[in-house]
């Protein structure tokens, strides 16, 4: 099943410029998702990172990859309205730079869940080549619990 940007915005609380997933290509709710992010020159981070040599900042690359997992976590009706918060990140690897014109494909899988806490693994690819990987610890919380 695919989800367009309108459906993604019904699930994730993020909004531009911090909404970093354009389309969900596949989803198995609360298990896994594959998402797409078009990297374009008109994004605000490229004004300063770096002038005349635009490179997607690693922290935004990780955020984009985590958001794909966030869609998988928050897709089930019982999780709608919750926010997925970072509890930590492990095993972060950057393999290649990502630049405007690239299409980031993220494969995210929920590895472990205990109550409202869990671990998500994401791999990011450009042209079928691994560009980044990470394990994200998360907590699902309602706004009133923050």
N, CA, C and O atoms as CSV, one atom per row, in Angstrom:
chain,resi,resn,atom,element,x,y,z
A,1,UNK,N,N,0.835,-1.168,0.000
A,1,UNK,CA,C,0.000,0.000,0.000
A,1,UNK,C,C,0.893,1.249,0.000
A,1,UNK,O,O,1.877,1.306,0.738
A,2,UNK,N,N,0.557,2.234,-0.814
A,2,UNK,CA,C,1.281,3.503,-0.872
A,2,UNK,C,C,0.509,4.582,-0.121
A,2,UNK,O,O,-0.719,4.543,-0.039
A,3,UNK,N,N,1.253,5.551,0.430
A,3,UNK,CA,C,0.644,6.714,1.081
A,3,UNK,C,C,1.235,7.969,0.447
A,3,UNK,O,O,2.453,8.085,0.309
A,4,UNK,N,N,0.370,8.907,0.060
A,4,UNK,CA,C,0.862,10.167,-0.488
A,4,UNK,C,C,1.104,11.166,0.647
A,4,UNK,O,O,0.872,10.857,1.815
A,5,UNK,N,N,1.563,12.342,0.296
A,5,UNK,CA,C,1.938,13.340,1.299
A,5,UNK,C,C,0.752,13.752,2.174
A,5,UNK,O,O,0.935,14.045,3.355
A,6,UNK,N,N,-0.452,13.778,1.616
A,6,UNK,CA,C,-1.645,14.142,2.400
A,6,UNK,C,C,-1.887,13.113,3.501
A,6,UNK,O,O,-2.175,13.476,4.641
A,7,UNK,N,N,-1.771,11.828,3.160
A,7,UNK,CA,C,-1.934,10.767,4.160
A,7,UNK,C,C,-0.812,10.808,5.191
A,7,UNK,O,O,-1.052,10.600,6.381
A,8,UNK,N,N,0.416,11.076,4.737
A,8,UNK,CA,C,1.554,11.157,5.661
A,8,UNK,C,C,1.325,12.261,6.683
A,8,UNK,O,O,1.625,12.083,7.864
A,9,UNK,N,N,0.795,13.401,6.243
A,9,UNK,CA,C,0.551,14.519,7.167
A,9,UNK,C,C,-0.599,14.243,8.127
A,9,UNK,O,O,-0.721,14.926,9.144
A,10,UNK,N,N,-1.438,13.269,7.833
A,10,UNK,CA,C,-2.469,12.850,8.790
A,10,UNK,C,C,-1.871,11.975,9.889
A,10,UNK,O,O,-2.464,11.814,10.955
A,11,UNK,N,N,-0.689,11.410,9.621
A,11,UNK,CA,C,-0.054,10.478,10.551
A,11,UNK,C,C,1.050,11.158,11.360
A,11,UNK,O,O,1.074,11.058,12.587
A,12,UNK,N,N,1.964,11.848,10.674
A,12,UNK,CA,C,3.081,12.518,11.345
A,12,UNK,C,C,2.697,13.938,11.750
A,12,UNK,O,O,1.949,14.601,11.031
A,13,UNK,N,N,3.197,14.415,12.886
A,13,UNK,CA,C,2.916,15.796,13.287
A,13,UNK,C,C,3.822,16.807,12.577
A,13,UNK,O,O,3.558,18.008,12.650
A,14,UNK,N,N,4.870,16.364,11.900
A,14,UNK,CA,C,5.831,17.253,11.245
A,14,UNK,C,C,5.185,18.014,10.093
A,14,UNK,O,O,4.252,17.532,9.449
A,15,UNK,N,N,5.706,19.217,9.851
A,15,UNK,CA,C,5.295,20.041,8.726
A,15,UNK,C,C,6.546,20.648,8.106
A,15,UNK,O,O,7.572,20.780,8.774
A,16,UNK,N,N,6.462,21.022,6.818
A,16,UNK,CA,C,7.632,21.647,6.184
A,16,UNK,C,C,8.104,22.848,6.995
A,16,UNK,O,O,7.274,23.596,7.513
A,17,UNK,N,N,9.387,23.049,7.117
A,17,UNK,CA,C,10.460,22.352,6.414
A,17,UNK,C,C,10.952,21.093,7.127
A,17,UNK,O,O,11.939,20.501,6.691
A,18,UNK,N,N,10.298,20.665,8.207
A,18,UNK,CA,C,10.774,19.487,8.946
A,18,UNK,C,C,10.073,18.186,8.560
A,18,UNK,O,O,10.392,17.134,9.113
A,19,UNK,N,N,9.139,18.236,7.635
A,19,UNK,CA,C,8.555,17.002,7.113
A,19,UNK,C,C,9.497,16.497,6.027
A,19,UNK,O,O,9.627,17.122,4.975
A,20,UNK,N,N,10.147,15.378,6.278
A,20,UNK,CA,C,11.236,14.915,5.419
A,20,UNK,C,C,10.956,13.572,4.752
A,20,UNK,O,O,11.886,12.820,4.458
A,21,UNK,N,N,9.701,13.272,4.513
A,21,UNK,CA,C,9.314,12.088,3.733
A,21,UNK,C,C,8.209,12.540,2.777
A,21,UNK,O,O,7.223,13.148,3.194
A,22,UNK,N,N,8.387,12.234,1.491
A,22,UNK,CA,C,7.441,12.677,0.468
A,22,UNK,C,C,6.388,11.640,0.128
A,22,UNK,O,O,5.271,11.985,-0.260
A,23,UNK,N,N,6.743,10.364,0.274
A,23,UNK,CA,C,5.823,9.300,-0.118
A,23,UNK,C,C,6.212,8.017,0.606
A,23,UNK,O,O,7.394,7.738,0.806
A,24,UNK,N,N,5.218,7.251,0.989
A,24,UNK,CA,C,5.455,5.909,1.519
A,24,UNK,C,C,5.141,4.934,0.390
A,24,UNK,O,O,4.027,4.906,-0.133
A,25,UNK,N,N,6.131,4.145,0.028
A,25,UNK,CA,C,5.999,3.203,-1.087
A,25,UNK,C,C,5.369,1.884,-0.650
A,25,UNK,O,O,4.629,1.255,-1.407
A,26,UNK,N,N,5.673,1.474,0.582
A,26,UNK,CA,C,5.119,0.239,1.159
A,26,UNK,C,C,4.995,0.446,2.664
A,26,UNK,O,O,5.807,1.136,3.281
A,27,UNK,N,N,3.970,-0.162,3.240
A,27,UNK,CA,C,3.829,-0.098,4.699
A,27,UNK,C,C,3.190,-1.388,5.208
A,27,UNK,O,O,2.226,-1.901,4.641
A,28,UNK,N,N,3.758,-1.883,6.286
A,28,UNK,CA,C,3.181,-2.979,7.057
A,28,UNK,C,C,3.022,-2.377,8.457
A,28,UNK,O,O,3.981,-2.367,9.229
A,29,UNK,N,N,1.823,-1.875,8.800
A,29,UNK,CA,C,1.647,-1.089,10.018
A,29,UNK,C,C,2.252,-1.721,11.268
A,29,UNK,O,O,2.065,-2.903,11.555
A,30,UNK,N,N,2.978,-0.890,11.993
A,30,UNK,CA,C,3.675,-1.219,13.230
A,30,UNK,C,C,4.707,-2.335,13.043
A,30,UNK,O,O,5.086,-3.015,13.997
A,31,UNK,N,N,5.158,-2.512,11.783
A,31,UNK,CA,C,6.226,-3.473,11.491
A,31,UNK,C,C,7.313,-2.839,10.640
A,31,UNK,O,O,8.482,-2.844,11.023
A,32,UNK,N,N,6.933,-2.284,9.470
A,32,UNK,CA,C,7.942,-1.732,8.569
A,32,UNK,C,C,7.314,-0.756,7.582
A,32,UNK,O,O,6.097,-0.715,7.399
A,33,UNK,N,N,8.194,0.032,6.949
A,33,UNK,CA,C,7.760,0.949,5.893
A,33,UNK,C,C,8.952,1.252,5.005
A,33,UNK,O,O,10.104,1.213,5.437
A,34,UNK,N,N,8.646,1.553,3.758
A,34,UNK,CA,C,9.639,2.030,2.801
A,34,UNK,C,C,9.157,3.386,2.317
A,34,UNK,O,O,8.029,3.528,1.845
A,35,UNK,N,N,10.027,4.377,2.439
A,35,UNK,CA,C,9.634,5.734,2.082
A,35,UNK,C,C,10.599,6.391,1.121
A,35,UNK,O,O,11.723,5.928,0.928
A,36,UNK,N,N,10.138,7.484,0.519
A,36,UNK,CA,C,10.903,8.216,-0.472
A,36,UNK,C,C,11.004,9.682,-0.073
A,36,UNK,O,O,10.022,10.281,0.365
A,37,UNK,N,N,12.182,10.251,-0.223
A,37,UNK,CA,C,12.416,11.684,-0.008
A,37,UNK,C,C,13.199,12.194,-1.197
A,37,UNK,O,O,14.320,11.750,-1.444
A,38,UNK,N,N,12.615,13.129,-1.937
A,38,UNK,CA,C,13.326,13.789,-3.026
A,38,UNK,C,C,14.177,14.897,-2.428
A,38,UNK,O,O,13.659,15.783,-1.748
A,39,UNK,N,N,15.467,14.851,-2.677
A,39,UNK,CA,C,16.374,15.884,-2.170
A,39,UNK,C,C,16.435,16.980,-3.232
A,39,UNK,O,O,16.900,16.744,-4.346
A,40,UNK,N,N,15.963,18.181,-2.884
A,40,UNK,CA,C,15.907,19.272,-3.865
A,40,UNK,C,C,16.712,20.478,-3.396
A,40,UNK,O,O,16.843,20.725,-2.197
A,41,UNK,N,N,17.240,21.213,-4.342
A,41,UNK,CA,C,18.097,22.361,-4.046
A,41,UNK,C,C,17.357,23.475,-3.315
A,41,UNK,O,O,17.989,24.290,-2.644
A,42,UNK,N,N,16.037,23.528,-3.429
A,42,UNK,CA,C,15.287,24.622,-2.800
A,42,UNK,C,C,15.003,24.396,-1.317
A,42,UNK,O,O,14.237,25.156,-0.725
A,43,UNK,N,N,15.592,23.382,-0.705
A,43,UNK,CA,C,15.412,23.141,0.721
A,43,UNK,C,C,16.307,24.099,1.514
A,43,UNK,O,O,17.433,24.381,1.104
A,44,UNK,N,N,15.800,24.602,2.655
A,44,UNK,CA,C,16.519,25.655,3.385
A,44,UNK,C,C,17.905,25.275,3.887
A,44,UNK,O,O,18.761,26.151,4.015
A,45,UNK,N,N,18.157,24.005,4.176
A,45,UNK,CA,C,19.477,23.626,4.703
A,45,UNK,C,C,20.593,23.883,3.701
A,45,UNK,O,O,21.746,24.050,4.098
A,46,UNK,N,N,20.275,23.918,2.416
A,46,UNK,CA,C,21.323,24.083,1.421
A,46,UNK,C,C,21.790,25.532,1.279
A,46,UNK,O,O,22.761,25.797,0.570
A,47,UNK,N,N,21.114,26.470,1.940
A,47,UNK,CA,C,21.599,27.851,1.965
A,47,UNK,C,C,22.935,27.947,2.690
A,47,UNK,O,O,23.761,28.798,2.361
A,48,UNK,N,N,23.150,27.077,3.674
A,48,UNK,CA,C,24.373,27.160,4.456
A,48,UNK,C,C,25.169,25.874,4.554
A,48,UNK,O,O,26.238,25.855,5.165
A,49,UNK,N,N,24.666,24.793,3.962
A,49,UNK,CA,C,25.346,23.485,4.099
A,49,UNK,C,C,25.536,22.844,2.743
A,49,UNK,O,O,24.717,21.985,2.418
A,50,UNK,N,N,26.419,23.124,1.993
A,50,UNK,CA,C,27.384,24.227,2.066
A,50,UNK,C,C,27.222,25.057,0.800
A,50,UNK,O,O,26.949,24.498,-0.262
A,51,UNK,N,N,27.383,26.385,0.882
A,51,UNK,CA,C,27.274,27.193,-0.337
A,51,UNK,C,C,28.246,26.678,-1.403
A,51,UNK,O,O,29.416,26.417,-1.122
A,52,UNK,N,N,27.747,26.542,-2.609
A,52,UNK,CA,C,28.509,26.059,-3.773
A,52,UNK,C,C,28.906,24.588,-3.691
A,52,UNK,O,O,29.577,24.088,-4.594
A,53,UNK,N,N,28.513,23.891,-2.642
A,53,UNK,CA,C,28.776,22.450,-2.515
A,53,UNK,C,C,27.708,21.834,-1.612
A,53,UNK,O,O,28.023,21.359,-0.521
A,54,UNK,N,N,26.432,21.837,-2.058
A,54,UNK,CA,C,25.338,21.408,-1.179
A,54,UNK,C,C,25.402,19.920,-0.835
A,54,UNK,O,O,25.474,19.061,-1.715
A,55,UNK,N,N,25.374,19.641,0.475
A,55,UNK,CA,C,25.368,18.275,0.997
A,55,UNK,C,C,24.257,18.191,2.047
A,55,UNK,O,O,24.142,19.067,2.905
A,56,UNK,N,N,23.455,17.152,1.977
A,56,UNK,CA,C,22.395,16.941,2.969
A,56,UNK,C,C,23.044,16.711,4.328
A,56,UNK,O,O,23.841,15.785,4.478
A,57,UNK,N,N,22.715,17.544,5.332
A,57,UNK,CA,C,23.289,17.337,6.671
A,57,UNK,C,C,22.923,15.958,7.226
A,57,UNK,O,O,21.790,15.499,7.084
A,58,UNK,N,N,23.892,15.313,7.854
A,58,UNK,CA,C,23.680,13.983,8.402
A,58,UNK,C,C,22.516,13.930,9.377
A,58,UNK,O,O,21.757,12.961,9.382
A,59,UNK,N,N,22.366,14.953,10.195
A,59,UNK,CA,C,21.282,14.956,11.182
A,59,UNK,C,C,19.916,14.981,10.491
A,59,UNK,O,O,18.969,14.371,10.988
A,60,UNK,N,N,19.795,15.677,9.351
A,60,UNK,CA,C,18.526,15.695,8.619
A,60,UNK,C,C,18.311,14.384,7.867
A,60,UNK,O,O,17.177,13.939,7.691
A,61,UNK,N,N,19.390,13.780,7.432
A,61,UNK,CA,C,19.299,12.467,6.807
A,61,UNK,C,C,18.751,11.456,7.814
A,61,UNK,O,O,17.868,10.664,7.486
A,62,UNK,N,N,19.277,11.486,9.039
A,62,UNK,CA,C,18.773,10.602,10.093
A,62,UNK,C,C,17.311,10.895,10.414
A,62,UNK,O,O,16.517,9.972,10.595
A,63,UNK,N,N,16.955,12.169,10.485
A,63,UNK,CA,C,15.568,12.551,10.759
A,63,UNK,C,C,14.638,12.020,9.669
A,63,UNK,O,O,13.569,11.489,9.971
A,64,UNK,N,N,15.037,12.159,8.412
A,64,UNK,CA,C,14.217,11.656,7.303
A,64,UNK,C,C,14.021,10.144,7.426
A,64,UNK,O,O,12.920,9.634,7.217
A,65,UNK,N,N,15.091,9.443,7.765
A,65,UNK,CA,C,15.017,7.988,7.909
A,65,UNK,C,C,14.139,7.595,9.091
A,65,UNK,O,O,13.394,6.618,9.012
A,66,UNK,N,N,14.221,8.337,10.170
A,66,UNK,CA,C,13.397,8.050,11.345
A,66,UNK,C,C,11.919,8.320,11.058
A,66,UNK,O,O,11.049,7.601,11.549
A,67,UNK,N,N,11.636,9.357,10.263
A,67,UNK,CA,C,10.241,9.681,9.964
A,67,UNK,C,C,9.541,8.571,9.195
A,67,UNK,O,O,8.346,8.348,9.389
A,68,UNK,N,N,10.259,7.876,8.331
A,68,UNK,CA,C,9.657,6.736,7.625
A,68,UNK,C,C,9.230,5.681,8.647
A,68,UNK,O,O,8.133,5.131,8.559
A,69,UNK,N,N,10.096,5.408,9.607
A,69,UNK,CA,C,9.729,4.489,10.685
A,69,UNK,C,C,8.589,5.030,11.514
A,69,UNK,O,O,7.737,4.272,11.977
A,70,UNK,N,N,8.568,6.347,11.707
A,70,UNK,CA,C,7.479,6.980,12.443
A,70,UNK,C,C,6.129,6.740,11.794
A,70,UNK,O,O,5.135,6.537,12.491
A,71,UNK,N,N,6.079,6.761,10.474
A,71,UNK,CA,C,4.823,6.471,9.773
A,71,UNK,C,C,4.367,5.051,10.084
A,71,UNK,O,O,3.188,4.821,10.351
A,72,UNK,N,N,5.297,4.097,10.049
A,72,UNK,CA,C,4.932,2.706,10.375
A,72,UNK,C,C,4.420,2.598,11.804
A,72,UNK,O,O,3.443,1.897,12.066
A,73,UNK,N,N,5.088,3.303,12.743
A,73,UNK,CA,C,4.692,3.228,14.158
A,73,UNK,C,C,3.349,3.884,14.417
A,73,UNK,O,O,2.545,3.373,15.197
A,74,UNK,N,N,3.099,5.021,13.763
A,74,UNK,CA,C,1.907,5.814,14.070
A,74,UNK,C,C,0.728,5.523,13.153
A,74,UNK,O,O,-0.344,6.099,13.337
A,75,UNK,N,N,0.895,4.652,12.178
A,75,UNK,CA,C,-0.182,4.339,11.240
A,75,UNK,C,C,-1.399,3.687,11.912
A,75,UNK,O,O,-2.527,4.072,11.603
A,76,UNK,N,N,-1.215,2.723,12.813
A,76,UNK,CA,C,-2.397,2.105,13.420
A,76,UNK,C,C,-3.279,3.147,14.135
A,76,UNK,O,O,-2.775,4.070,14.775
A,77,UNK,N,N,-4.559,2.982,14.013
A,77,UNK,CA,C,-5.523,3.942,14.567
A,77,UNK,C,C,-5.281,4.223,16.047
A,77,UNK,O,O,-5.435,5.360,16.493
A,78,UNK,N,N,-4.903,3.199,16.814
A,78,UNK,CA,C,-4.691,3.393,18.251
A,78,UNK,C,C,-3.467,4.255,18.564
A,78,UNK,O,O,-3.305,4.710,19.696
A,79,UNK,N,N,-2.609,4.480,17.572
A,79,UNK,CA,C,-1.425,5.320,17.788
A,79,UNK,C,C,-1.549,6.704,17.167
A,79,UNK,O,O,-0.670,7.547,17.349
A,80,UNK,N,N,-2.637,6.947,16.434
A,80,UNK,CA,C,-2.834,8.253,15.806
A,80,UNK,C,C,-2.914,9.321,16.891
A,80,UNK,O,O,-3.547,9.129,17.929
A,81,UNK,N,N,-2.261,10.444,16.632
A,81,UNK,CA,C,-2.241,11.531,17.607
A,81,UNK,C,C,-1.065,11.462,18.562
A,81,UNK,O,O,-0.801,12.420,19.288
A,82,UNK,N,N,-0.356,10.344,18.572
A,82,UNK,CA,C,0.842,10.240,19.400
A,82,UNK,C,C,2.028,10.850,18.663
A,82,UNK,O,O,1.973,11.078,17.455
A,83,UNK,N,N,3.093,11.110,19.402
A,83,UNK,CA,C,4.333,11.624,18.847
A,83,UNK,C,C,5.420,10.594,19.140
A,83,UNK,O,O,5.517,10.082,20.255
A,84,UNK,N,N,6.235,10.297,18.131
A,84,UNK,CA,C,7.372,9.393,18.327
A,84,UNK,C,C,8.582,10.243,18.701
A,84,UNK,O,O,9.053,11.051,17.902
A,85,UNK,N,N,9.077,10.055,19.914
A,85,UNK,CA,C,10.214,10.830,20.418
A,85,UNK,C,C,11.481,9.973,20.409
A,85,UNK,O,O,11.435,8.778,20.699
A,86,UNK,N,N,12.613,10.601,20.070
A,86,UNK,CA,C,13.883,9.900,20.130
A,86,UNK,C,C,14.258,9.617,21.571
A,86,UNK,O,O,14.152,10.491,22.431
A,87,UNK,N,N,14.696,8.398,21.832
A,87,UNK,CA,C,15.260,8.044,23.123
A,87,UNK,C,C,16.764,7.853,23.020
A,87,UNK,O,O,17.473,7.823,24.026
A,88,UNK,N,N,17.238,7.725,21.789
A,88,UNK,CA,C,18.662,7.555,21.531
A,88,UNK,C,C,18.874,7.023,20.132
A,88,UNK,O,O,17.929,6.622,19.452
A,89,UNK,N,N,20.132,7.025,19.710
A,89,UNK,CA,C,20.512,6.490,18.404
A,89,UNK,C,C,21.789,5.677,18.581
A,89,UNK,O,O,22.699,6.083,19.303
A,90,UNK,N,N,21.846,4.544,17.926
A,90,UNK,CA,C,23.012,3.671,17.987
A,90,UNK,C,C,23.384,3.217,16.581
A,90,UNK,O,O,22.591,3.297,15.643
A,91,UNK,N,N,24.615,2.738,16.470
A,91,UNK,CA,C,25.093,2.115,15.230
A,91,UNK,C,C,24.891,3.001,14.008
A,91,UNK,O,O,24.518,2.517,12.940
A,92,UNK,N,N,25.136,4.292,14.165
A,92,UNK,CA,C,24.970,5.239,13.060
A,92,UNK,C,C,26.158,5.107,12.118
A,92,UNK,O,O,27.316,5.128,12.534
A,93,UNK,N,N,25.832,4.971,10.831
A,93,UNK,CA,C,26.870,4.874,9.812
A,93,UNK,C,C,26.473,5.748,8.630
A,93,UNK,O,O,25.348,5.667,8.136
A,94,UNK,N,N,27.404,6.581,8.182
A,94,UNK,CA,C,27.240,7.356,6.961
A,94,UNK,C,C,28.206,6.789,5.938
A,94,UNK,O,O,29.412,6.758,6.179
A,95,UNK,N,N,27.697,6.342,4.802
A,95,UNK,CA,C,28.520,5.671,3.795
A,95,UNK,C,C,28.843,6.562,2.595
A,95,UNK,O,O,29.932,6.472,2.028
A,96,UNK,N,N,27.896,7.423,2.209
A,96,UNK,CA,C,28.078,8.296,1.048
A,96,UNK,C,C,27.340,9.605,1.310
A,96,UNK,O,O,26.403,9.651,2.107
A,97,UNK,N,N,27.771,10.664,0.634
A,97,UNK,CA,C,27.047,11.928,0.784
A,97,UNK,C,C,25.767,11.890,-0.053
A,97,UNK,O,O,25.660,11.149,-1.030
A,98,UNK,N,N,24.802,12.712,0.363
A,98,UNK,CA,C,23.526,12.849,-0.330
A,98,UNK,C,C,23.423,14.302,-0.769
A,98,UNK,O,O,23.661,15.217,0.020
A,99,UNK,N,N,23.068,14.507,-2.033
A,99,UNK,CA,C,23.074,15.851,-2.615
A,99,UNK,C,C,21.755,16.126,-3.350
A,99,UNK,O,O,21.011,15.198,-3.667
A,100,UNK,N,N,21.471,17.404,-3.616
A,100,UNK,CA,C,20.269,17.720,-4.401
A,100,UNK,C,C,20.245,16.934,-5.712
A,100,UNK,O,O,21.264,16.774,-6.384
A,101,UNK,N,N,19.074,16.459,-6.046
A,101,UNK,CA,C,18.892,15.614,-7.219
A,101,UNK,C,C,18.814,14.143,-6.861
A,101,UNK,O,O,18.340,13.331,-7.656
A,102,UNK,N,N,19.281,13.791,-5.657
A,102,UNK,CA,C,19.195,12.401,-5.207
A,102,UNK,C,C,17.779,12.081,-4.737
A,102,UNK,O,O,17.016,12.967,-4.353
A,103,UNK,N,N,17.457,10.823,-4.778
A,103,UNK,CA,C,16.199,10.326,-4.235
A,103,UNK,C,C,16.560,9.329,-3.142
A,103,UNK,O,O,17.102,8.257,-3.412
A,104,UNK,N,N,16.250,9.702,-1.902
A,104,UNK,CA,C,16.548,8.856,-0.753
A,104,UNK,C,C,15.403,7.861,-0.561
A,104,UNK,O,O,14.248,8.253,-0.392
A,105,UNK,N,N,15.736,6.583,-0.590
A,105,UNK,CA,C,14.767,5.519,-0.303
A,105,UNK,C,C,15.157,4.936,1.055
A,105,UNK,O,O,16.271,4.443,1.232
A,106,UNK,N,N,14.239,4.997,1.996
A,106,UNK,CA,C,14.487,4.492,3.352
A,106,UNK,C,C,13.666,3.246,3.596
A,106,UNK,O,O,12.463,3.211,3.336
A,107,UNK,N,N,14.337,2.225,4.099
A,107,UNK,CA,C,13.668,1.004,4.539
A,107,UNK,C,C,13.783,0.964,6.055
A,107,UNK,O,O,14.880,0.853,6.603
A,108,UNK,N,N,12.645,1.056,6.722
A,108,UNK,CA,C,12.608,1.100,8.186
A,108,UNK,C,C,11.874,-0.119,8.714
A,108,UNK,O,O,10.850,-0.536,8.173
A,109,UNK,N,N,12.420,-0.680,9.783
A,109,UNK,CA,C,11.810,-1.861,10.395
A,109,UNK,C,C,11.796,-1.697,11.907
A,109,UNK,O,O,12.810,-1.353,12.514
A,110,UNK,N,N,10.649,-1.943,12.504
A,110,UNK,CA,C,10.541,-1.916,13.961
A,110,UNK,C,C,11.100,-3.247,14.467
A,110,UNK,O,O,10.580,-4.317,14.150
A,111,UNK,N,N,12.164,-3.154,15.255
A,111,UNK,CA,C,12.898,-4.329,15.700
A,111,UNK,C,C,12.357,-4.877,17.013
A,111,UNK,O,O,12.257,-6.090,17.195
A,112,UNK,N,N,12.009,-3.970,17.929
A,112,UNK,CA,C,11.578,-4.408,19.261
A,112,UNK,C,C,10.627,-3.362,19.824
A,112,UNK,O,O,10.834,-2.162,19.643
A,113,UNK,N,N,9.585,-3.821,20.508
A,113,UNK,CA,C,8.639,-2.925,21.180
A,113,UNK,C,C,8.324,-3.497,22.548
A,113,UNK,O,O,8.075,-4.693,22.696
A,114,UNK,N,N,8.340,-2.623,23.546
A,114,UNK,CA,C,7.915,-2.984,24.899
A,114,UNK,C,C,7.094,-1.803,25.405
A,114,UNK,O,O,7.639,-0.747,25.724
A,115,UNK,N,N,5.784,-1.993,25.473
A,115,UNK,CA,C,4.898,-0.906,25.867
A,115,UNK,C,C,4.959,0.214,24.835
A,115,UNK,O,O,4.748,-0.017,23.644
A,116,UNK,N,N,5.249,1.426,25.298
A,116,UNK,CA,C,5.354,2.580,24.402
A,116,UNK,C,C,6.795,2.849,23.970
A,116,UNK,O,O,7.072,3.898,23.389
A,117,UNK,N,N,7.701,1.939,24.238
A,117,UNK,CA,C,9.114,2.114,23.911
A,117,UNK,C,C,9.553,1.038,22.920
A,117,UNK,O,O,8.997,-0.060,22.885
A,118,UNK,N,N,10.567,1.377,22.114
A,118,UNK,CA,C,11.037,0.382,21.167
A,118,UNK,C,C,12.288,0.805,20.431
A,118,UNK,O,O,12.882,1.847,20.709
A,119,UNK,N,N,12.674,-0.040,19.479
A,119,UNK,CA,C,13.846,0.192,18.653
A,119,UNK,C,C,13.433,0.024,17.192
A,119,UNK,O,O,12.715,-0.908,16.829
A,120,UNK,N,N,13.907,0.947,16.376
A,120,UNK,CA,C,13.639,0.978,14.946
A,120,UNK,C,C,14.978,0.960,14.219
A,120,UNK,O,O,15.890,1.698,14.591
A,121,UNK,N,N,15.110,0.134,13.195
A,121,UNK,CA,C,16.315,0.159,12.355
A,121,UNK,C,C,15.939,0.720,10.991
A,121,UNK,O,O,14.931,0.321,10.406
A,122,UNK,N,N,16.754,1.651,10.484
A,122,UNK,CA,C,16.523,2.234,9.159
A,122,UNK,C,C,17.796,2.204,8.335
A,122,UNK,O,O,18.890,2.466,8.834
A,123,UNK,N,N,17.627,1.877,7.060
A,123,UNK,CA,C,18.693,1.952,6.071
A,123,UNK,C,C,18.247,2.922,4.987
A,123,UNK,O,O,17.119,2.840,4.500
A,124,UNK,N,N,19.137,3.848,4.607
A,124,UNK,CA,C,18.840,4.797,3.547
A,124,UNK,C,C,19.670,4.491,2.313
A,124,UNK,O,O,20.866,4.216,2.410
A,125,UNK,N,N,19.029,4.539,1.150
A,125,UNK,CA,C,19.681,4.202,-0.104
A,125,UNK,C,C,19.494,5.318,-1.131
A,125,UNK,O,O,18.454,5.976,-1.158
A,126,UNK,N,N,20.500,5.526,-1.971
A,126,UNK,CA,C,20.406,6.352,-3.167
A,126,UNK,C,C,20.931,5.487,-4.305
A,126,UNK,O,O,22.036,4.950,-4.231
A,127,UNK,N,N,20.135,5.358,-5.350
A,127,UNK,CA,C,20.520,4.505,-6.490
A,127,UNK,C,C,20.924,3.106,-6.034
A,127,UNK,O,O,21.917,2.553,-6.507
A,128,UNK,N,N,20.146,2.539,-5.110
A,128,UNK,CA,C,20.373,1.187,-4.591
A,128,UNK,C,C,21.687,1.008,-3.840
A,128,UNK,O,O,22.115,-0.119,-3.591
A,129,UNK,N,N,22.328,2.120,-3.477
A,129,UNK,CA,C,23.571,2.060,-2.691
A,129,UNK,C,C,23.286,2.587,-1.291
A,129,UNK,O,O,22.671,3.641,-1.132
A,130,UNK,N,N,23.733,1.851,-0.277
A,130,UNK,CA,C,23.529,2.259,1.107
A,130,UNK,C,C,24.274,3.573,1.363
A,130,UNK,O,O,25.481,3.668,1.136
A,131,UNK,N,N,23.537,4.588,1.840
A,131,UNK,CA,C,24.170,5.875,2.165
A,131,UNK,C,C,24.227,6.110,3.667
A,131,UNK,O,O,25.102,6.830,4.148
A,132,UNK,N,N,23.301,5.507,4.415
A,132,UNK,CA,C,23.288,5.685,5.868
A,132,UNK,C,C,22.470,4.571,6.507
A,132,UNK,O,O,21.582,3.987,5.886
A,133,UNK,N,N,22.798,4.293,7.776
A,133,UNK,CA,C,22.062,3.294,8.551
A,133,UNK,C,C,22.096,3.715,10.011
A,133,UNK,O,O,23.051,4.348,10.462
A,134,UNK,N,N,21.045,3.358,10.751
A,134,UNK,CA,C,21.013,3.698,12.175
A,134,UNK,C,C,19.932,2.900,12.879
A,134,UNK,O,O,18.963,2.444,12.273
A,135,UNK,N,N,20.137,2.746,14.191
A,135,UNK,CA,C,19.118,2.196,15.080
A,135,UNK,C,C,18.616,3.345,15.944
A,135,UNK,O,O,19.406,4.076,16.541
A,136,UNK,N,N,17.302,3.498,16.006
A,136,UNK,CA,C,16.686,4.582,16.765
A,136,UNK,C,C,15.888,4.005,17.928
A,136,UNK,O,O,15.055,3.119,17.734
A,137,UNK,N,N,16.138,4.500,19.123
A,137,UNK,CA,C,15.302,4.160,20.270
A,137,UNK,C,C,14.195,5.203,20.307
A,137,UNK,O,O,14.449,6.391,20.112
A,138,UNK,N,N,12.966,4.758,20.557
A,138,UNK,CA,C,11.846,5.693,20.524
A,138,UNK,C,C,10.874,5.444,21.674
A,138,UNK,O,O,10.823,4.375,22.282
A,139,UNK,N,N,10.110,6.497,21.929
A,139,UNK,CA,C,8.995,6.434,22.870
A,139,UNK,C,C,7.790,7.049,22.185
A,139,UNK,O,O,7.896,8.119,21.585
A,140,UNK,N,N,6.655,6.391,22.268
A,140,UNK,CA,C,5.411,6.939,21.728
A,140,UNK,C,C,4.647,7.589,22.868
A,140,UNK,O,O,4.319,6.943,23.863
A,141,UNK,N,N,4.367,8.877,22.710
A,141,UNK,CA,C,3.704,9.632,23.773
A,141,UNK,C,C,2.584,10.495,23.194
A,141,UNK,O,O,2.646,10.943,22.049
A,142,UNK,N,N,1.576,10.709,24.007
A,142,UNK,CA,C,0.516,11.667,23.663
A,142,UNK,C,C,0.977,13.049,24.105
A,142,UNK,O,O,1.779,13.177,25.031
A,143,UNK,N,N,0.476,14.068,23.450
A,143,UNK,CA,C,0.864,15.455,23.740
A,143,UNK,C,C,0.723,15.774,25.241
A,143,UNK,O,O,1.589,16.433,25.817
A,144,UNK,N,N,-0.340,15.318,25.854
A,144,UNK,CA,C,-0.571,15.624,27.276
A,144,UNK,C,C,0.416,14.904,28.195
A,144,UNK,O,O,0.508,15.240,29.376
A,145,UNK,N,N,1.147,13.929,27.682
A,145,UNK,CA,C,2.145,13.202,28.482
A,145,UNK,C,C,3.525,13.842,28.450
A,145,UNK,O,O,4.426,13.426,29.178
A,146,UNK,N,N,3.685,14.850,27.609
A,146,UNK,CA,C,5.010,15.484,27.460
A,146,UNK,C,C,5.325,16.418,28.602
A,146,UNK,O,O,6.395,17.025,28.625
